[in-house]
Amino acid sequence: MTAFLGIVHVISPIVLRYTMRYSAKCNLTELSLRNAPFEVSAIFRPRISEMENLGFEYLGSYDCGSLTSETHSYNAYFCNRATSDFASVTAMETSEGTVSYLEFSTRFANGTVVETNSNGIPPVTPDNPSHHVFRFLRVQTATALYRLHRQLIEKYAPGLWPEPEPKGEERRRFVRVIENFGPRHAHIGYMELAEDGRLYKPTWKGACLMAWRSLWPTSFVCKIWHWHAMRSELGSLQVRGFTALKKA
């Protein structure tokens, strides 16, 4: 068993180094839900009415193309103009099927960002220090997740002024977030721009660290730590009375 784990920990970074790629550009194509893949349409349609009931304007759905190797991403984007909060529903087609999550995001004038989402997969790269990211897999309703997001803003960005986007230019914000992923990870040594200039690929440092964090037993430890951290966060907000939140 030990020998097998050792071999896997040697081979995995090599495979990741030569197969994982991340697009340097995000070319959005407007997507009609009538023409969207059935699984994507089934995910987006109920979220639109749910978000509109929370005061969010539906800005549109987009085909984001292949942002990472062997995936295809779609996004439904929303804006609450009264609070300058943005929200997105991401649906990603992978070899194992279609996965999705909901995210609320607010950026402030000093560069601080608060993000609250239902993606329970712990990251394999470091979060941006100026970004406070909270992941609650079991909080699936938009109402519960948005309430958490507003409480987290009160805790981590009290008194800060939210940064809006000009009307009609909102999707540029989404594009900026996506296109900043590669350069930020290049800055911390996890990625480098490929020779063609269109893709980012892992450095040896990034390939090793990302692969090892994805493998047992490190992945198990990370999941336990992440679960405990999010439970502690909920406790600090004194969230009570919501069964979904208690199970997060």
C-alpha positions as CSV (number, residue, x, y, z in Angstrom):
1,M,0.0,0.0,0.0
2,T,2.8,2.4,0.9
3,A,4.7,1.6,-2.3
4,F,1.5,2.2,-4.3
5,L,0.8,5.5,-2.7
6,G,4.4,6.5,-3.3
7,I,4.1,5.7,-7.0
8,V,0.9,7.6,-7.4
9,H,2.4,10.6,-5.7
10,V,5.3,10.5,-8.2
11,I,3.2,9.9,-11.3
12,S,0.3,12.3,-10.6
13,P,2.3,15.6,-10.8
14,I,3.8,14.5,-14.1
15,V,0.4,13.7,-15.5
16,L,-1.0,17.0,-14.2
17,R,2.0,19.0,-15.5
18,Y,1.5,17.7,-19.1
19,T,-2.3,17.5,-19.3
20,M,-3.9,20.3,-17.2
21,R,-4.4,23.6,-19.1
22,Y,-6.3,26.8,-18.2
23,S,-7.5,29.3,-20.8
24,A,-5.9,32.7,-20.7
25,K,-9.0,34.3,-22.3
26,C,-12.7,34.0,-21.5
27,N,-14.7,34.4,-24.7
28,L,-18.3,34.5,-23.7
29,T,-21.1,33.6,-26.1
30,E,-24.7,34.5,-25.2
31,L,-26.7,31.4,-24.6
32,S,-30.4,30.9,-25.2
33,L,-31.8,28.4,-22.7
34,R,-33.9,27.0,-25.5
35,N,-30.7,26.0,-27.3
36,A,-28.7,25.1,-24.2
37,P,-27.8,21.5,-23.2
38,F,-30.8,19.9,-21.4
39,E,-28.8,19.5,-18.1
40,V,-27.7,23.2,-18.2
41,S,-31.2,24.5,-18.9
42,A,-32.6,22.4,-16.1
43,I,-30.1,23.9,-13.7
44,F,-30.5,27.5,-14.8
45,R,-34.3,27.9,-15.2
46,P,-35.4,27.4,-11.6
47,R,-32.5,29.6,-10.4
48,I,-33.6,32.6,-12.5
49,S,-37.0,33.0,-10.7
50,E,-35.4,32.2,-7.4
51,M,-32.8,35.0,-7.9
52,E,-35.3,37.5,-9.2
53,N,-37.4,36.9,-6.0
54,L,-34.3,38.0,-4.0
55,G,-34.1,41.3,-6.0
56,F,-31.4,40.2,-8.5
57,E,-31.7,41.1,-12.2
58,Y,-31.0,38.3,-14.7
59,L,-28.3,39.6,-16.9
60,G,-28.1,36.6,-19.2
61,S,-26.7,33.1,-19.7
62,Y,-23.4,32.4,-21.4
63,D,-21.4,29.7,-23.0
64,C,-17.9,30.1,-21.5
65,G,-16.3,27.3,-23.6
66,S,-13.5,25.1,-22.3
67,L,-11.8,27.1,-19.5
68,T,-10.0,24.0,-18.1
69,S,-8.9,20.8,-19.7
70,E,-11.7,18.3,-20.5
71,T,-14.5,20.6,-19.2
72,H,-17.1,22.9,-20.8
73,S,-18.5,25.7,-18.7
74,Y,-21.8,27.7,-18.7
75,N,-22.8,30.6,-16.5
76,A,-26.0,32.4,-15.6
77,Y,-25.2,35.9,-14.3
78,F,-27.2,38.2,-12.0
79,C,-26.9,41.7,-10.4
80,N,-28.6,43.3,-7.4
81,R,-28.3,47.0,-8.3
82,A,-29.5,48.1,-4.8
83,T,-26.5,46.4,-3.1
84,S,-24.0,46.0,-5.9
85,D,-24.0,42.3,-5.2
86,F,-23.4,39.9,-8.1
87,A,-24.4,36.3,-8.4
88,S,-23.7,33.5,-10.8
89,V,-24.8,29.9,-11.4
90,T,-22.1,27.8,-12.9
91,A,-22.7,24.6,-14.7
92,M,-19.7,22.6,-15.8
93,E,-19.7,19.5,-18.1
94,T,-17.0,17.0,-17.1
95,S,-16.2,13.4,-17.9
96,E,-18.2,12.5,-14.8
97,G,-21.3,14.5,-15.7
98,T,-22.6,18.0,-15.1
99,V,-21.8,19.7,-11.8
100,S,-23.1,23.1,-10.7
101,Y,-22.9,25.6,-7.9
102,L,-24.3,29.0,-6.9
103,E,-22.1,31.9,-5.9
104,F,-22.7,35.4,-4.5
105,S,-19.9,37.9,-4.8
106,T,-19.3,41.5,-3.7
107,R,-16.2,43.6,-4.4
108,F,-15.4,46.7,-2.4
109,A,-13.5,49.9,-3.4
110,N,-10.4,48.9,-1.4
111,G,-10.1,45.6,-3.3
112,T,-11.6,43.4,-0.7
113,V,-13.9,40.7,-2.1
114,V,-16.4,38.5,-0.2
115,E,-17.6,35.4,-2.0
116,T,-20.1,32.9,-0.7
117,N,-20.9,29.8,-2.7
118,S,-22.3,26.2,-2.6
119,N,-19.2,24.6,-4.0
120,G,-18.1,22.2,-1.3
121,I,-14.9,21.1,-3.1
122,P,-11.8,22.5,-1.2
123,P,-9.4,24.4,-3.4
124,V,-6.0,22.9,-4.4
125,T,-4.4,26.3,-4.8
126,P,-4.1,29.2,-2.2
127,D,-7.0,31.6,-2.1
128,N,-6.3,35.2,-2.9
129,P,-5.5,37.0,0.4
130,S,-7.8,39.9,-0.4
131,H,-10.7,37.4,-1.2
132,H,-12.8,36.0,1.7
133,V,-14.2,32.8,0.1
134,F,-16.8,30.7,2.0
135,R,-17.9,27.3,0.6
136,F,-21.1,25.7,2.0
137,L,-22.0,22.6,0.0
138,R,-25.2,21.8,1.8
139,V,-26.6,25.3,1.6
140,Q,-28.4,25.0,-1.7
141,T,-31.2,27.5,-1.6
142,A,-30.5,30.9,-2.9
143,T,-32.3,32.6,0.1
144,A,-30.2,30.8,2.7
145,L,-27.0,31.3,0.9
146,Y,-27.6,35.0,0.3
147,R,-28.5,35.6,3.9
148,L,-25.2,34.1,4.8
149,H,-23.4,36.2,2.3
150,R,-24.9,39.4,3.7
151,Q,-23.9,38.4,7.3
152,L,-20.4,37.6,6.1
153,I,-20.1,41.0,4.5
154,E,-21.1,42.6,7.9
155,K,-18.4,40.6,9.5
156,Y,-15.5,40.9,7.0
157,A,-16.3,44.2,5.3
158,P,-18.0,46.4,7.8
159,G,-18.5,50.0,6.6
160,L,-16.8,49.3,3.2
161,W,-18.4,50.7,0.0
162,P,-19.4,48.1,-2.6
163,E,-18.0,48.6,-6.1
164,P,-20.8,48.7,-8.8
165,E,-20.4,48.1,-12.5
166,P,-21.8,50.5,-15.1
167,K,-25.2,49.3,-16.5
168,G,-24.6,47.2,-19.6
169,E,-20.9,46.4,-18.7
170,E,-21.6,43.9,-15.9
171,R,-20.3,40.9,-17.8
172,R,-16.9,42.5,-18.1
173,R,-16.6,41.9,-14.3
174,F,-17.2,38.2,-14.8
175,V,-14.6,38.1,-17.6
176,R,-12.0,39.9,-15.5
177,V,-12.4,37.4,-12.6
178,I,-11.9,34.5,-15.0
179,E,-9.0,36.0,-16.8
180,N,-7.2,36.9,-13.6
181,F,-7.0,33.3,-12.5
182,G,-3.9,32.4,-14.7
183,P,-1.9,35.6,-14.0
184,R,-2.5,35.3,-10.3
185,H,-1.4,31.7,-10.2
186,A,1.7,32.6,-12.3
187,H,2.5,35.3,-9.8
188,I,2.6,32.7,-6.9
189,G,4.5,30.2,-9.0
190,Y,1.8,27.6,-9.6
191,M,1.3,28.3,-13.3
192,E,3.1,29.7,-16.4
193,L,1.9,31.0,-19.7
194,A,2.3,28.3,-22.4
195,E,4.3,28.9,-25.5
196,D,1.2,29.7,-27.6
197,G,0.2,32.5,-25.2
198,R,-3.4,31.2,-25.2
199,L,-3.2,28.8,-22.2
200,Y,-1.7,28.5,-18.8
201,K,0.0,25.3,-17.6
202,P,1.2,24.2,-14.2
203,T,4.8,24.7,-13.2
204,W,6.5,21.8,-11.5
205,K,5.8,23.4,-8.2
206,G,2.2,23.9,-9.0
207,A,1.8,20.4,-10.4
208,C,3.3,18.8,-7.3
209,L,1.3,20.8,-4.8
210,M,-2.0,20.6,-6.7
211,A,-1.7,16.8,-7.3
212,W,-0.6,16.0,-3.7
213,R,-3.5,18.0,-2.3
214,S,-5.9,16.1,-4.4
215,L,-4.6,12.7,-3.3
216,W,-5.4,10.7,-0.1
217,P,-4.5,11.2,2.7
218,T,-3.9,14.9,2.1
219,S,-7.3,15.4,0.4
220,F,-9.1,13.8,3.4
221,V,-7.3,16.0,5.8
222,C,-8.1,19.1,3.7
223,K,-11.8,18.2,3.6
224,I,-12.0,17.7,7.3
225,W,-10.2,21.0,8.0
226,H,-12.5,22.8,5.5
227,W,-15.6,21.3,6.9
228,H,-14.6,22.3,10.4
229,A,-13.7,25.9,9.3
230,M,-17.1,26.4,7.6
231,R,-18.9,24.9,10.6
232,S,-17.0,27.3,12.9
233,E,-17.9,30.2,10.5
234,L,-21.6,29.3,10.8
235,G,-21.3,29.2,14.5
236,S,-19.6,32.6,14.6
237,L,-22.6,34.0,12.7
238,Q,-24.9,32.4,15.2
239,V,-27.0,31.0,12.5
240,R,-29.9,29.1,14.0
241,G,-33.2,27.7,12.9
242,F,-32.3,26.6,9.4
243,T,-32.0,22.8,9.0
244,A,-30.0,23.2,5.8
245,L,-27.5,25.4,7.6
246,K,-27.2,23.1,10.5
247,K,-26.3,20.3,8.2
248,A,-23.6,22.3,6.3
